[in-house]
Amino acid sequence: MNLEVISNALPFLIEGAWVTLKVSILAIVIGTILGFILCLFKMSHNPILKTFSSIYIWLFRGLPLLIILFLAYYATPFNITLTAFVAALFAMSLNAAAYKAEIIRSGMMAIPKGQIEAAEAIGMTPVQIMFRIKIPQMVRLIIPPYINNAVVLLKESAQISVITVPDLMLNAQMQYSSTYLPYETLGVAAILYLVLTSGLMLLQSYTEKKLNVSNNNL
């Protein structure tokens, strides 16, 4: 291992890791909001909303992220020009929304119908039922698949390097191209990816423990 190469490359790799983390977290947040809306559409009794949500989820779960990235960056309509970062965030958010919608829907459907019927019987509005009964229980149920999907999304963010976003993967490739030392460049990038994904896994473990404590205190 050439420590001098690692020392020279590390600042660029850390800078790329920050870009990777930033685009991933933003995509997770935006994807969750869109996914929640899509979930409500799919569970609604309105056939138009239900059909729209079903087609959206089918489309974006079936298309590779790489194709969505290329379309967002090179084929935007109406002569709209997006920066590489915005195009990456846009594509990743749309992709994440389809998966988050199904994860959230699975949590919603796991809530016993008797609780919903009881809430309706005492006169609770749909909004009250959503925020007081459905969402609190749904959050507990979806944590493992939700964070697992977040880990997958963070790893898939390596693909945004193909549209010139200066993320961890692109910076690692540039360092490798100038040194031809894989372990000192790509190897260090792999360690940084492990650090980022391990942080999400620790968050999952911590959240699950906190929720178990909360459940025990009820």
N, CA and C of each residue as an Amber inpcrd file, in Angstrom:
protein
   654
   0.8400000  -1.2040000   0.0000000   0.0000000   0.0000000   0.0000000
   0.8740000   1.2520000   0.0000000   0.5820000   2.1330000  -0.9400000
   1.3200000   3.3880000  -1.0350000   0.5630000   4.4490000  -0.2200000
   1.0670000   4.7220000   0.9750000   0.3870000   5.6470000   1.8720000
   0.3640000   7.0750000   1.3380000   1.3680000   7.4270000   0.5540000
   1.4110000   8.7800000  -0.0070000   0.2700000   8.9820000  -1.0050000
   0.0110000   7.9690000  -1.8110000  -1.0970000   8.0460000  -2.7710000
  -2.4270000   8.1500000  -2.0330000  -2.5740000   7.3500000  -0.9690000
  -3.8070000   7.3940000  -0.1810000  -3.9900000   8.7760000   0.4380000
  -2.8960000   9.3310000   0.9680000  -2.9560000  10.6520000   1.5990000
  -3.3480000  11.7370000   0.6030000  -2.8320000  11.6290000  -0.6130000
  -3.1600000  12.6230000  -1.6440000  -4.5840000  12.4700000  -2.1710000
  -5.0340000  11.2150000  -2.2420000  -6.3560000  10.9480000  -2.8310000
  -7.4860000  11.1260000  -1.8270000  -7.1910000  10.9600000  -0.5490000
  -8.2450000  10.9330000   0.4650000  -9.1220000  12.1900000   0.4830000
  -8.5580000  13.4020000   0.3930000  -9.4330000  14.5920000   0.3870000
 -10.4430000  14.5880000  -0.7540000 -10.0180000  14.1330000  -1.9420000
 -10.9320000  14.0830000  -3.0850000 -12.0000000  13.0020000  -2.8780000
 -11.5960000  11.8860000  -2.2860000 -12.5500000  10.8100000  -2.0380000
 -13.5670000  11.2150000  -0.9720000 -13.1160000  11.9010000   0.0550000
 -14.0370000  12.3590000   1.1030000 -15.0130000  13.3920000   0.5320000
 -14.4930000  14.2630000  -0.3260000 -15.3640000  15.2460000  -0.9820000
 -16.4230000  14.5440000  -1.8240000 -16.0090000  13.4970000  -2.5360000
 -16.9670000  12.7160000  -3.3260000 -17.9560000  11.9710000  -2.4510000
 -17.4790000  11.4820000  -1.2870000 -18.3700000  10.7860000  -0.3550000
 -19.4460000  11.7320000   0.1670000 -19.0790000  12.9920000   0.3850000
 -20.0640000  13.9730000   0.8390000 -21.1400000  14.1870000  -0.2250000
 -20.7410000  14.2590000  -1.5020000 -21.7120000  14.4060000  -2.5940000
 -22.6210000  13.1760000  -2.6480000 -22.0280000  11.9910000  -2.5130000
 -22.8110000  10.7530000  -2.5000000 -23.8300000  10.7590000  -1.3740000
 -23.3860000  11.1320000  -0.1780000 -24.2890000  11.1580000   0.9680000
 -25.3980000  12.1890000   0.7720000 -25.0330000  13.3620000   0.2600000
 -26.0070000  14.4360000   0.0850000 -27.0900000  14.0500000  -0.9140000
 -26.7100000  13.5400000  -2.0750000 -27.7090000  13.1910000  -3.0890000
 -28.5500000  12.0070000  -2.6200000 -27.9490000  11.0890000  -1.8660000
 -28.6980000   9.9190000  -1.3920000 -29.7330000  10.3170000  -0.3510000
 -29.3280000  11.1430000   0.6260000 -30.2520000  11.5590000   1.6820000
 -31.4020000  12.3790000   1.0930000 -31.0740000  13.3030000   0.1980000
 -32.1280000  14.1120000  -0.4370000 -33.0880000  13.2350000  -1.2410000
 -32.5400000  12.2540000  -1.9600000 -33.3900000  11.3550000  -2.7520000
 -34.2770000  10.5060000  -1.8450000 -33.7500000  10.0910000  -0.6980000
 -34.5450000   9.3090000   0.2460000 -35.7000000  10.1450000   0.7940000
 -35.4000000  11.3910000   1.1640000 -36.4400000  12.2650000   1.7170000
 -37.5120000  12.5710000   0.6640000 -37.0870000  13.0020000  -0.5170000
 -38.0440000  13.3300000  -1.5760000 -38.8060000  12.0770000  -2.0140000
 -38.0790000  10.9650000  -2.1450000 -38.7210000   9.7080000  -2.5380000
 -39.7460000   9.2420000  -1.5250000 -39.4670000   9.4780000  -0.2400000
 -40.4250000   9.0930000   0.8010000 -41.7030000   9.9200000   0.7060000
 -41.5470000  11.2250000   0.4970000 -42.7280000  12.0990000   0.3690000
 -43.5560000  11.6960000  -0.8500000 -42.8860000  11.5240000  -1.9920000
 -43.5970000  11.1020000  -3.2020000 -44.1920000   9.7050000  -3.0280000
 -43.4370000   8.8310000  -2.3770000 -43.9110000   7.4640000  -2.1610000
 -45.1530000   7.4210000  -1.2890000 -45.2020000   8.2810000  -0.2800000
 -46.3780000   8.3410000   0.5840000 -47.6020000   8.7980000  -0.2100000
 -47.3980000   9.7890000  -1.0600000 -48.5070000  10.2700000  -1.9090000
 -48.9650000   9.1670000  -2.8660000 -48.0060000   8.4790000  -3.4770000
 -48.3490000   7.3820000  -4.3910000 -49.0790000   6.2620000  -3.6570000
 -48.6640000   6.0040000  -2.4230000 -49.3330000   4.9850000  -1.6130000
 -50.7910000   5.3580000  -1.3720000 -51.0290000   6.6180000  -1.0100000
 -52.4040000   7.0730000  -0.7970000 -53.2170000   6.9690000  -2.0790000
 -52.5970000   7.3060000  -3.2090000 -53.2840000   7.1870000  -4.4990000
 -53.6870000   5.7340000  -4.7670000 -52.7290000   4.8270000  -4.5210000
 -52.9880000   3.4220000  -4.8430000 -54.0320000   2.8070000  -3.9130000
 -54.1420000   3.3210000  -2.6980000 -55.1110000   2.7850000  -1.7450000
 -56.4510000   3.5240000  -1.8080000 -56.5360000   4.5440000  -2.6580000
 -57.7730000   5.3180000  -2.7600000 -58.8090000   4.5540000  -3.5790000
 -60.0490000   5.0430000  -3.5190000 -61.1320000   4.4430000  -4.2950000
 -61.3200000   5.1450000  -5.6390000 -60.4880000   6.1590000  -5.8850000
 -60.5620000   6.8750000  -7.1590000 -59.8010000   6.0670000  -8.2260000
 -60.4900000   5.5820000  -9.2550000 -59.8070000   4.7200000 -10.2470000
 -58.6950000   5.4370000 -11.0060000 -58.8340000   6.7560000 -11.2180000
 -57.7980000   7.4930000 -11.9470000 -56.5150000   7.5580000 -11.1320000
 -56.6410000   7.9370000  -9.8580000 -55.4660000   8.0130000  -8.9810000
 -54.8410000   6.6390000  -8.7940000 -55.6800000   5.6420000  -8.6210000
 -55.1830000   4.2770000  -8.4170000 -54.4280000   3.7730000  -9.6480000
 -54.9770000   4.0490000 -10.8170000 -54.3250000   3.6180000 -12.0650000
 -53.0080000   4.3580000 -12.2770000 -53.0220000   5.6640000 -12.0280000
 -51.8000000   6.4610000 -12.1770000 -50.6930000   5.9220000 -11.2710000
 -51.0290000   5.6730000 -10.0060000 -50.0400000   5.1750000  -9.0600000
 -49.5100000   3.8080000  -9.4720000 -50.4040000   2.9250000  -9.9050000
 -50.0040000   1.5740000 -10.3080000 -49.0510000   1.6050000 -11.5030000
 -49.3760000   2.4600000 -12.4820000 -48.5150000   2.5710000 -13.6720000
 -47.1630000   3.1610000 -13.3010000 -47.1720000   4.1940000 -12.4550000
 -45.9150000   4.8210000 -12.0310000 -45.0190000   3.7990000 -11.3290000
 -45.5760000   3.0800000 -10.3770000 -44.7880000   2.0990000  -9.6230000
 -44.2750000   0.9950000 -10.5350000 -45.1220000   0.5250000 -11.4390000
 -44.6980000  -0.5090000 -12.3920000 -43.5630000  -0.0020000 -13.2780000
 -43.6880000   1.2380000 -13.7420000 -42.6970000   1.8050000 -14.6640000
 -41.3430000   1.9830000 -13.9910000 -41.3240000   2.6330000 -12.8320000
 -40.0440000   2.9790000 -12.2210000 -39.4120000   1.8220000 -11.4530000
 -40.1970000   0.8280000 -11.0880000 -39.5850000  -0.3830000 -10.5330000
 -39.0110000  -1.2670000 -11.6270000 -39.5490000  -1.1270000 -12.8300000
 -39.1030000  -1.9710000 -13.9310000 -37.9360000  -1.4100000 -14.7150000
 -37.7510000  -0.0750000 -14.6770000 -36.6570000   0.5420000 -15.4300000
 -35.3770000   0.5930000 -14.5940000 -34.2310000   0.2950000 -15.1950000
 -32.9620000   0.4560000 -14.4740000 -32.7050000   1.9280000 -14.1540000
 -32.0950000   2.1790000 -13.0090000 -31.7730000   3.5550000 -12.6220000
 -30.8900000   4.2270000 -13.6570000 -30.0100000   3.4660000 -14.2880000
 -29.0870000   4.0410000 -15.2630000 -29.8290000   4.6880000 -16.4290000
 -30.8820000   4.0370000 -16.9090000 -31.6610000   4.5930000 -18.0110000
 -32.3660000   5.8730000 -17.5700000 -32.9160000   5.8720000 -16.3560000
 -33.6000000   7.0590000 -15.8440000 -32.6070000   8.2160000 -15.7160000
 -31.3850000   7.9190000 -15.2840000 -30.3540000   8.9550000 -15.1840000
 -30.0430000   9.5650000 -16.5480000 -29.8650000   8.7270000 -17.5560000
 -29.5660000   9.2330000 -18.8940000 -30.7170000  10.0780000 -19.4410000
 -31.9420000   9.6160000 -19.2370000 -33.0950000  10.3680000 -19.7210000
 -33.2180000  11.7200000 -19.0160000 -32.9620000  11.7160000 -17.7010000
 -33.0770000  12.9630000 -16.9380000 -32.0070000  13.9690000 -17.3260000
 -30.8400000  13.4830000 -17.7160000 -29.7220000  14.3940000 -18.0020000
 -29.6270000  14.7710000 -19.4790000 -29.9140000  13.8010000 -20.3570000
 -29.7000000  14.0560000 -21.7780000 -30.9860000  14.2400000 -22.5780000
 -32.1320000  13.8790000 -22.0220000 -33.3580000  13.8840000 -22.8360000
 -34.5190000  14.5890000 -22.1490000 -34.2330000  15.6530000 -21.4090000
 -35.3230000  16.3980000 -20.7840000 -36.1150000  17.1430000 -21.8570000
 -37.4520000  17.1640000 -21.7250000 -38.2880000  17.8130000 -22.7610000
 -38.2830000  19.3270000 -22.6420000 -38.8310000  19.9690000 -23.6570000
 -39.0360000  21.4240000 -23.6930000 -37.7240000  22.2130000 -23.5320000
 -36.6210000  21.6290000 -23.9810000 -35.3040000  22.2780000 -23.9170000
 -34.8780000  22.6450000 -22.4870000 -35.3860000  21.8950000 -21.5280000
 -34.9890000  22.1040000 -20.1340000 -33.6010000  21.4990000 -19.9250000
 -32.7150000  22.2750000 -19.3440000 -31.3670000  21.7950000 -19.0730000
 -31.1590000  21.6750000 -17.5720000 -30.8220000  20.4940000 -17.1230000
 -30.5700000  20.2510000 -15.7120000 -29.0800000  20.0510000 -15.4740000
 -28.5930000  20.5510000 -14.3530000 -27.2080000  20.2460000 -13.9900000
 -27.1140000  18.7650000 -13.6740000 -25.8950000  18.2590000 -13.6690000
 -25.6950000  16.8290000 -13.4100000 -26.2380000  16.4340000 -12.0410000
 -25.9840000  17.2750000 -11.0340000 -26.4460000  16.9510000  -9.6820000
 -27.9710000  16.9380000  -9.6120000 -28.6230000  17.9480000 -10.1860000
 -30.0860000  18.0300000 -10.1580000 -30.6990000  16.8640000 -10.9260000
 -30.1180000  16.5250000 -12.0800000 -30.6200000  15.3930000 -12.8640000
 -30.4930000  14.0920000 -12.0770000 -29.3670000  13.9350000 -11.3870000
 -29.1630000  12.7360000 -10.5700000 -30.1720000  12.6710000  -9.4400000
 -30.3790000  13.7930000  -8.7580000 -31.3400000  13.8430000  -7.6630000
 -32.7550000  13.5770000  -8.1670000 -33.0970000  14.1520000  -9.3040000
 -34.4170000  13.9680000  -9.9030000 -34.6540000  12.4910000 -10.2320000
 -33.6860000  11.8760000 -10.8980000 -33.8280000  10.4740000 -11.3060000
 -33.8810000   9.5440000 -10.0990000 -33.0010000   9.7660000  -9.1290000
 -32.9690000   8.9010000  -7.9520000 -34.2390000   9.0530000  -7.1140000
 -34.7710000  10.2580000  -7.0370000 -35.9960000  10.4940000  -6.2650000
 -37.1880000   9.7950000  -6.9110000 -37.3020000   9.8990000  -8.2340000
 -38.3880000   9.2260000  -8.9360000 -38.2830000   7.7160000  -8.7720000
 -37.0680000   7.2120000  -8.8610000 -36.8450000   5.7750000  -8.6990000
 -37.1690000   5.3250000  -7.2750000 -36.7040000   6.0960000  -6.2940000
 -36.9300000   5.7320000  -4.8950000 -38.4080000   5.7760000  -4.5380000
 -39.1520000   6.7170000  -5.1100000 -40.5680000   6.8800000  -4.7740000
 -41.3660000   5.6090000  -5.0500000 -41.0370000   4.9170000  -6.1390000
 -41.7780000   3.7050000  -6.4840000 -41.5920000   2.6300000  -5.4170000
 -40.3620000   2.4830000  -4.9330000 -40.0830000   1.4670000  -3.9100000
 -40.6400000   1.8870000  -2.5520000 -40.4870000   3.1650000  -2.2090000
 -41.0110000   3.6480000  -0.9250000 -42.5280000   3.5090000  -0.8780000
 -43.2020000   3.7250000  -2.0010000 -44.6570000   3.6120000  -2.0430000
 -45.1060000   2.2030000  -1.6660000 -44.4320000   1.2070000  -2.2130000
 -44.8060000  -0.1710000  -1.9150000 -44.4520000  -0.5530000  -0.4810000
 -43.3400000  -0.0400000   0.0250000 -42.9590000  -0.3200000   1.4120000
 -43.9810000   0.2980000   2.3690000 -44.3470000   1.5430000   2.1060000
 -45.3250000   2.2200000   2.9630000 -46.6870000   1.5330000   2.8630000
 -47.0580000   1.1390000   1.6720000 -48.3540000   0.4730000   1.4880000
 -48.4030000  -0.8480000   2.2420000 -47.2950000  -1.5790000   2.2320000
 -47.2710000  -2.8490000   2.9690000 -47.4670000  -2.6150000   4.4630000
 -46.8860000  -1.5200000   4.9720000 -47.0730000  -1.1870000   6.3800000
 -48.5030000  -0.7910000   6.6810000 -49.1130000  -0.0290000   5.7870000
 -50.5020000   0.3850000   5.9690000 -51.4440000  -0.8240000   5.9800000
 -51.2040000  -1.7460000   5.0660000 -52.0890000  -2.9010000   4.9400000
 -51.9410000  -3.8710000   6.1050000 -50.8200000  -3.7860000   6.8250000
 -50.5950000  -4.6950000   7.9540000 -51.3410000  -4.2570000   9.2160000
 -51.8700000  -3.0370000   9.2130000 -52.6100000  -2.5440000  10.3850000
 -53.9670000  -3.2440000  10.4470000 -54.3320000  -3.8260000  11.5810000
 -55.6170000  -4.5440000  11.6920000 -56.8040000  -3.6540000  11.3340000
 -57.6980000  -4.1840000  10.5110000 -58.8630000  -3.4010000  10.0780000
 -59.7710000  -3.0650000  11.2530000 -59.7430000  -3.9040000  12.2820000
 -60.5860000  -3.6460000  13.4390000 -60.2750000  -2.3240000  14.1050000
 -59.0010000  -1.9380000  14.0980000 -58.6230000  -0.6560000  14.6930000
 -59.2050000   0.5060000  13.8940000 -59.1730000   0.3870000  12.5850000
 -59.7170000   1.4450000  11.7280000 -61.2330000   1.5450000  11.9150000
 -61.8870000   0.4040000  11.9740000 -63.3320000   0.3910000  12.1620000
 -63.7160000   0.9680000  13.5210000 -62.9250000   0.6550000  14.5450000
 -63.2000000   1.1900000  15.8770000 -63.0300000   2.7020000  15.8970000
 -61.9970000   3.1850000  15.2100000 -61.7580000   4.6260000  15.1490000
 -62.8930000   5.3360000  14.4130000 -63.3700000   4.7280000  13.3420000
 -64.4940000   5.3120000  12.6060000 -65.7610000   5.3060000  13.4630000
 -65.9070000   4.2650000  14.2740000 -67.1030000   4.1360000  15.1050000
 -67.1870000   5.2260000  16.1660000 -66.0410000   5.6990000  16.6350000
 -66.0600000   6.7580000  17.6570000 -65.9970000   8.1540000  17.0420000
 -66.0750000   8.2120000  15.7130000 -66.2000000   9.4970000  15.0420000
 -64.9060000  10.1590000  14.6210000 -63.8140000   9.4290000  14.5680000
 -62.5510000  10.0200000  14.1140000 -62.5990000  10.2630000  12.6150000
 -62.0350000  11.3830000  12.1910000 -61.9840000  11.7200000  10.7700000
 -60.8810000  10.9160000  10.0870000 -60.9160000  10.8100000   8.7520000
 -59.8390000  10.0970000   8.0400000 -58.4490000  10.6610000   8.3310000
 -58.3480000  11.9850000   8.4810000 -57.0540000  12.6000000   8.7900000
 -56.5840000  12.1730000  10.1760000 -57.4870000  12.1610000  11.1510000
 -57.1310000  11.7270000  12.5030000 -56.7170000  10.2620000  12.5220000
 -57.4420000   9.4460000  11.7860000 -57.0920000   8.0200000  11.7060000
 -55.7110000   7.8480000  11.0940000 -55.4170000   8.6460000  10.0680000
 -54.1230000   8.5360000   9.4010000 -52.9780000   8.8820000  10.3460000
 -53.0920000  10.0100000  11.0620000 -51.9720000  10.4960000  11.8560000
 -51.9140000   9.9110000  13.2670000 -53.0380000   9.4140000  13.7690000
 -53.0500000   8.8800000  15.1250000 -52.9710000   7.3560000  15.1950000
 -53.3860000   6.6940000  14.1170000 -53.4200000   5.2280000  14.1440000
 -52.5180000   4.6170000  13.0730000 -52.7170000   5.0390000  11.8230000
 -52.0100000   4.3740000  10.7310000 -50.5130000   4.6850000  10.7160000
 -50.1620000   5.9750000  10.6840000 -48.7500000   6.3390000  10.5320000
 -47.8870000   5.8510000  11.6950000 -48.2890000   6.0440000  12.9670000
 -47.4330000   5.5490000  14.0660000 -47.1480000   4.0510000  13.9950000
 -48.1590000   3.2570000  13.6680000 -47.9510000   1.8120000  13.5750000
 -47.1900000   1.4420000  12.3040000 -47.4970000   2.1430000  11.2220000
 -46.8260000   1.8650000   9.9550000 -45.3340000   2.0880000  10.0550000
 -44.9210000   3.1520000  10.7490000 -43.4930000   3.4540000  10.8910000
 -42.7580000   2.3100000  11.5700000 -43.3410000   1.7670000  12.6250000
 -42.7110000   0.6450000  13.3260000 -42.5480000  -0.5720000  12.4170000
 -43.5440000  -0.7960000  11.5680000 -43.5490000  -1.9940000  10.7340000
 -42.5680000  -1.9230000   9.5690000 -42.3370000  -0.7230000   9.0350000
 -41.5770000  -0.6250000   7.7780000 -40.1000000  -0.3070000   7.9770000
 -39.6570000  -0.1050000   9.2140000 -38.2560000   0.3070000   9.4160000
 -37.2550000  -0.6370000   8.7410000 -37.3050000  -1.9680000   8.9560000
 -36.2990000  -2.8400000   8.3020000 -36.2910000  -2.7350000   6.7760000
 -37.4400000  -2.9090000   6.0790000 -37.3780000  -2.7870000   4.6140000
 -37.0720000  -1.3790000   4.1370000 -37.5150000  -0.3780000   4.8970000
 -37.2830000   1.0150000   4.4990000 -35.7930000   1.3390000   4.5140000
 -35.1150000   1.0170000   5.6000000 -33.6870000   1.3400000   5.6830000
 -32.8800000   0.4260000   4.7770000 -33.3200000  -0.8080000   4.6000000
 -32.6370000  -1.6840000   3.6510000 -32.6920000  -1.0930000   2.2530000
 -33.8410000  -0.5370000   1.8800000 -33.9630000   0.1190000   0.5780000
 -33.0930000   1.3550000   0.5030000 -32.9550000   2.0740000   1.6330000
 -32.0830000   3.2530000   1.6630000 -30.6240000   2.8590000   1.4400000
 -30.2180000   1.7290000   2.0160000 -28.8530000   1.2340000   1.8090000
 -28.6240000   0.9040000   0.3310000 -29.6030000   0.2410000  -0.2690000
 -29.5060000  -0.1040000  -1.6940000 -29.4190000   1.1610000  -2.5430000
 -30.2370000   2.1560000  -2.1990000 -30.2290000   3.4150000  -2.9500000
 -28.8720000   4.1000000  -2.8490000 -28.2870000   4.1020000  -1.6470000
 -26.9740000   4.7320000  -1.4750000 -25.9260000   4.0300000  -2.3390000
 -25.9720000   2.7140000  -2.3730000 -25.0050000   1.9780000  -3.2060000
 -25.2460000   2.2340000  -4.6900000 -26.5210000   2.2880000  -5.0860000
 -26.8280000   2.5310000  -6.4990000 -26.4550000   3.9450000  -6.9300000
 -26.2670000   4.8410000  -5.9630000 -25.8800000   6.2120000  -6.3080000
 -24.5380000   6.2510000  -7.0230000 -23.7540000   5.1770000  -6.9370000
 -22.4820000   5.1180000  -7.6690000 -22.6930000   5.2920000  -9.1660000
 -23.9100000   4.9910000  -9.6330000 -24.1930000   5.1020000 -11.0670000
 -24.2930000   6.5480000 -11.5420000 -24.4740000   7.4920000 -10.6220000
 -24.6030000   8.8870000 -11.0580000 -23.2930000   9.4230000 -11.6100000
 -22.2100000   8.6880000 -11.3880000 -20.9190000   9.1200000 -11.9470000
 -20.9360000   9.1250000 -13.4760000 -21.8410000   8.3350000 -14.0750000
 -21.8690000   8.2620000 -15.5440000 -22.3900000   9.5470000 -16.1680000
 -23.0760000  10.3870000 -15.3780000 -23.5300000  11.6810000 -15.9200000
 -22.6950000  12.8170000 -15.3120000 -21.4870000  12.4780000 -14.9210000
 -20.4460000  13.4280000 -14.4890000 -20.7090000  14.0960000 -13.1480000
 -21.5300000  13.4970000 -12.3050000 -21.6660000  14.0190000 -10.9400000
 -20.3850000  13.6380000 -10.1800000 -19.7080000  14.6140000  -9.5400000
 -18.4300000  14.3120000  -8.8670000 -18.6340000  13.6080000  -7.5220000
 -19.2050000  12.4240000  -7.5780000 -19.4680000  11.6650000  -6.3610000
 -18.2550000  10.8180000  -5.9920000 -18.4260000   9.9620000  -5.0150000
 -17.3100000   9.1280000  -4.5520000 -16.7770000   8.2370000  -5.6640000
 -17.6680000   7.6400000  -6.4510000 -17.2370000   6.7250000  -7.5000000
 -16.4540000   7.4440000  -8.5930000 -16.9470000   8.5920000  -9.0400000
 -16.2530000   9.3290000 -10.1010000 -14.8860000   9.8060000  -9.6260000
 -14.8240000  10.3280000  -8.4020000 -13.5440000  10.7900000  -7.8760000
 -12.5630000   9.6330000  -7.7140000 -13.0650000   8.4710000  -7.3180000
 -12.1960000   7.2950000  -7.1880000 -11.6750000   6.8630000  -8.5580000
 -12.5450000   6.9030000  -9.5720000 -12.1130000   6.5390000 -10.9240000
 -11.0570000   7.5120000 -11.4420000 -11.2330000   8.7970000 -11.1560000
 -10.2660000   9.7970000 -11.6020000  -8.9150000   9.5880000 -10.9120000
  -8.9500000   9.2790000  -9.6220000  -7.6950000   9.0250000  -8.9050000
  -7.0110000   7.7640000  -9.4280000  -7.8090000   6.7580000  -9.7290000
  -7.2300000   5.5230000 -10.2680000  -6.6180000   5.7600000 -11.6530000
  -7.2940000   6.5850000 -12.4670000  -6.7920000   6.8640000 -13.8160000
  -5.4480000   7.5820000 -13.8050000  -5.1760000   8.3100000 -12.7190000
  -3.9090000   9.0420000 -12.6510000  -2.8040000   8.2580000 -11.9470000
  -3.1760000   7.1940000 -11.2190000  -2.1540000   6.4370000 -10.4630000
  -2.0640000   4.9670000 -10.8750000  -3.1600000   4.4230000 -11.3920000
  -3.2500000   2.9930000 -11.7170000  -2.9570000   2.1060000 -10.5000000
  -3.3390000   2.5930000  -9.3380000  -3.1940000   1.8240000  -8.1030000
  -4.5940000   1.5490000  -7.5580000  -5.1440000   0.3670000  -7.7900000
  -6.5460000   0.0990000  -7.4390000  -6.8250000   0.1010000  -5.9360000
  -5.9170000  -0.4810000  -5.1540000  -6.1730000  -0.5870000  -3.7140000
  -6.1430000   0.7720000  -3.0260000  -5.2420000   1.6350000  -3.4600000
  -5.0860000   2.9510000  -2.8380000  -6.2000000   3.9280000  -3.2430000
  -6.9210000   3.6210000  -4.3190000  -7.9670000   4.5240000  -4.7980000
  -9.3490000   3.8700000  -4.6990000  -9.5900000   2.8450000  -5.5130000
 -10.8800000   2.1610000  -5.4830000 -11.0870000   1.4230000  -4.1640000
 -10.0110000   0.8920000  -3.6120000 -10.1150000   0.1940000  -2.3320000
 -10.5380000   1.1320000  -1.2090000  -9.9420000   2.3120000  -1.1740000
 -10.3140000   3.3010000  -0.1510000 -11.7530000   3.7660000  -0.3780000
 -12.1410000   3.9170000  -1.6390000 -13.5310000   4.2820000  -1.9380000
 -14.4930000   3.2140000  -1.4270000 -14.1130000   1.9460000  -1.5790000
 -14.9520000   0.8550000  -1.0840000 -15.1280000   0.9470000   0.4340000
 -14.0460000   1.2910000   1.1220000 -14.1240000   1.4410000   2.5840000
 -15.0620000   2.5880000   2.9480000 -14.9790000   3.6870000   2.2060000
 -15.8590000   4.8240000   2.4810000 -17.3310000   4.4750000   2.2270000
 -17.5860000   3.6870000   1.1690000 -18.9580000   3.2250000   0.9370000
 -19.4410000   2.3610000   2.1020000 -18.5540000   1.5070000   2.6140000
 -18.9120000   0.6670000   3.7640000 -19.2250000   1.5150000   4.9950000
 -18.4630000   2.5840000   5.1760000 -18.7140000   3.4820000   6.3110000
 -20.1040000   4.1170000   6.1850000 -20.4360000   4.5820000   4.9770000
 -21.7290000   5.2330000   4.7580000 -22.8870000   4.2620000   4.9600000
 -22.7850000   3.0740000   4.3640000 -23.8710000   2.1040000   4.4930000
 -23.9590000   1.5620000   5.9160000 -22.8230000   1.4270000   6.5860000
 -22.8470000   0.9600000   7.9700000 -23.5380000   1.9640000   8.8810000
 -23.3980000   3.2550000   8.5560000 -24.0950000   4.2810000   9.3260000
 -25.6050000   4.1020000   9.2480000 -26.1100000   3.7810000   8.0480000
 -27.5440000   3.5360000   7.9030000 -27.9720000   2.2820000   8.6560000
 -27.1270000   1.2500000   8.6210000 -27.4610000   0.0200000   9.3390000
 -27.4860000   0.2360000  10.8460000 -26.5620000   1.0510000  11.3500000
 -26.5650000   1.3800000  12.7740000 -27.8030000   2.1930000  13.1440000
 -28.2060000   3.0820000  12.2280000 -29.4290000   3.8530000  12.4560000
 -30.6310000   2.9260000  12.5480000 -30.6710000   1.9080000  11.6930000
 -31.7610000   0.9310000  11.7520000 -31.7750000   0.2140000  13.0930000
 -30.6160000  -0.2620000  13.5270000 -30.5310000  -0.9770000  14.8080000
 -30.9560000  -0.0900000  15.9680000 -30.4910000   1.1560000  15.9630000
 -30.8260000   2.0920000  17.0360000 -32.3290000   2.3860000  17.0530000
 -32.8960000   2.6370000  15.8730000 -34.3160000   2.9700000  15.7880000
 -35.1820000   1.8050000  16.2410000 -34.8130000   0.5980000  15.8290000
 -35.5870000  -0.5640000  16.2340000 -35.5580000  -0.7340000  17.7520000
 -34.4050000  -0.5180000  18.3610000 -34.3040000  -0.6360000  19.8120000
 -35.1430000   0.4280000  20.5080000 -35.0960000   1.6590000  19.9940000
 -35.8780000   2.7280000  20.6030000 -37.3760000   2.4420000  20.5020000
 -37.8020000   1.9210000  19.3890000 -39.2210000   1.6140000  19.2090000
 -39.6480000   0.4630000  20.0910000 -38.7600000  -0.5030000  20.2830000
 -39.0750000  -1.6130000  21.1780000 -39.2270000  -1.1000000  22.6110000
 -38.3620000  -0.1750000  23.0090000 -38.4760000   0.4250000  24.3360000
 -39.7940000   1.1560000  24.4640000 -40.1540000   1.9030000  23.4130000
 -41.4140000   2.6410000  23.4310000 -42.5970000   1.6800000  23.5430000
 -42.5160000   0.5630000  22.7950000 -43.5960000  -0.3970000  22.8610000
 -43.7290000  -1.0120000  24.2350000 -42.5660000  -1.2570000  24.8880000
 -42.6000000  -1.8530000  26.1970000 -43.1550000  -0.9020000  27.2520000
 -43.0410000   0.4150000  26.9500000 -43.5270000   1.3960000  27.9150000
 -45.0100000   1.6960000  27.7640000 -45.6050000   1.1820000  26.6780000
 -47.0220000   1.4590000  26.4480000 -47.8980000   0.6480000  27.4040000
